Amino acid sequence: MSKWVQLKAADGHELSAYLATPKGAAKAALVVVQEIFGVNSHIRSVADSFAREGYLAIAPALFDRFERGVELSYEGADMQRAFGFYQQLKPETTLRDVAAAFQHVQGGHKTGVIGYCYGGLTAWMSATRGPAAGMRPDCTVGYYPGGIGSVAAERPSCPVLLHFGEKDTHIGVEQIDAVRKQNYPDVTVFVYPEAEHGFNCDARGSFSAAASQLARERTLQFLGKHLLG
């Protein structure tokens, strides 16, 4: 079951969020952080997929600070609009919105943050800056987190799993290396041969069924260890 709910961030900003509820009691909770295309059909399907695994999953609408109801595709004019919204995003306000979603679903559950593209970077910062923003995730997962090299030296407060595509032209190998050279004991990095940016999204031309499936298996195992264990 799914529905839209209203949240209020620490600075008073009100935003919507897509809430996917599992059948029966939730085993744990997840905040699903969008790409730069809004809480579109793909992100909603991701939240729904985790609900089917027993997680209470919520996807906050980060673009509500600029325009409400934004759902974009991955090509043409929508791509240009997406980059326009991206340029307006600021980590401090994004983390407030993620924290509002986190607090909404946490309750008595262990709670993680998972994100894709810009959301992947936000998942990393939820691990490093989350406690200061009002949330303390039990773990986070980032898929192809662009820009992570610039914040790789920020030490995570919880276990982190990162997925990268070997052929990702948006994220150079130097960003992956920036994370690896820190040698954080609770950070796991996987690189998928031949996979491109957005390999998990079946609405994109870069979708890789093999990489997506393997990353999914590893993600569920990681979440099971840190949220269900």
N, C-alpha and C positions, 0 to 999 in steps of 0.2 A: 504494500500500500504506500502511496506517496501523496504529498500535498505541499503547498507553499505555506510558509510561516513567516512571521515578522519578527525581526530581532532589533535590539537597540545596542549600539556600540558604546564604549566607555565615554566617548565624547558627545553622546546624545544623538548621533546619526542613526536613523532608522533605515533598515535594509531588509530585503526579502531573502529567503533561502529555500531551497528545494530539500525537503525532508523525506527520505525513503525509509520505511519502517519494515523490519522483518516480520515473518509470521512467528508468532510466539514471542517469548521474552528475548530481548536483545542480549547477545553474548558480550558485546563491547560496542564502542562507538567510534566513528570516523568522520573527520571533517574532510570533504573532497574539495580541493581548491582548483578552480577553473584555469583554463588557458586564457589567452587574450581575446577569446571569442564569446565571452559571456557564459552563463549557465545555459548552454544550448542543448540540443537533443543528445549530443554525444556525452556531455558531462552528466546529464540526467541519467543516461543509460549506465554510466559508470557507477553512480550512486545506487541505482537500482540493483546492479550486479552485486555490490557488496551487501545490500540488504538481503539478497537471496542467500548469502553466505552467513547470515545471522547478525550482521552489524547494523546498528542504527546509524545511517549515513546522512550527512547534511552538507549541502553545497551552497555557501553564501554568495550572493550576487554582488561581486566587488564593484561592478560598474554603476550600481545604484547611486553612488556618490556623484555621478556625472549625468546619467540618464537611466531611467528605469526600464526594465523589460528588454534589455539588450540580448539578442540571440543572433549570432553571426555564423555564416558559413566560412569555408576555408579558401575562397577564391574571389577574384574580381573586386568589385567595389567594397565588399564586406572585409576583404583583407586590408584594404586601406583604412577603413573605419576602425578595424581592430588595432592597428598600429597607432592610430590617433588616440584611442582610449588608453593604450599601453603607456604612451608618453605622459599621461596625466596621473598614473598610479604612483603612489609613494609608499615605501615600506611601512612607515609608522601607521598610516591609516589603514592599509591593507591588513596589517597584523591586528589592529583593533577589531576589524570586521571578522577576521578569522577567529579571534578570541571570543567574540559574541556568539558565533556558531558553536565553538568548542564548549562554552559554558552552557549553552542550550541543551546539548546532548549528553554532557558528561554525567550528571547525576551520580549514581554509584558505580558507573562503568569505568573501566580503563578506556582511555581515549587516545587515538592517534590522529595524525594529519597526513594526508596523501595529496600530492598535487602533480600537475602536468604542465610542462612548458613554464610559463610564468608561475603557475601554481607549484611546479617542482622547486623553483627557487624559493617560493614562499614557504614550502614545507621545510626546507633547510633552515630558513630564518625562524620558523616556528620552533625549531629545536635549539637555535642559538639565542634568539631574542624573545622567545615565547614567555619565559618567566617574568620578564619586565613588562610584557604586554598583557599579563593577566591570565596566562595559561601555562600549564606544564605538561606537555604531551608525554605519553608513555613511550612513544616511538613515532618516527615520521618516515615517509617514503617519497622520494622525488624522482619523477620521470623527466628525462632530458631537461634539467634545470639550467636554462640559459643565464649566463652572468654569474654563475656560482664561483668562478675563479676569483672574483673581486671580494668575496666574503668567506673564502675557504679557510682563512685563519681564525674565524670565529668558532670557538669550541662548542659543539653541541652539548645539550644538557640531557640527552637521551639517545638511545640507539637510532641510527639512520641507515636506510637502504637507498642507494642511488642507481638508476638505470640510464645508460647512455647508448646511443647508436654510434657505431664506428664510423659511419659515413655521414654523420650529422654536420652539415656545413654551417649551422648556426652556432655550434658549440665546438670550438677547436680542442684538440688533444691537450693543449696547454691548460685548459680549465679542469679537465679530468686530472691531469698531473698535479695541479695546484691542491686538489683535495687529497690525492694519494700521498703526497709528500709530507702531509701533516701527521700521517700515521696514527690517526685517531683509532683506538681499539674498538670502539663501538660503531664505526662507520664502515659499511660494506658497499663496494662499488662493482657493478657488473657492466661490461661493455659488450654489445651484441654485434657480431660481425655482419657487415653489409647493411645493417639497419640505418635508416635515416632519421632526421628529426620528425617527431610525431608518429613514430612507428606503431604506437599503441592505438591510434585513432583510425577506425575503419571507414571514416568519412573522408580521409585524406588519401591522396595518391601515394604517399610514403608509407602507408600501412603495411606492416609485415606480420602475417599471421603467425609465423614461427616465432619471431622475437616477442610478439605480444603474448603468446601463450606461455612461453618460458618465463617471461617477466612476471606474468600473472601467477604462475606456480610459485615462483620465488617470493613474490609479495605476500601471498596467502600464508606461506610457511613462516615468513618473518612476522606477520601480524599475529599469527597463531601463537608464536613463541612469546611475543612481548605483550599481547593484549589478552590472550586466552589462557596463558600458562599460569 
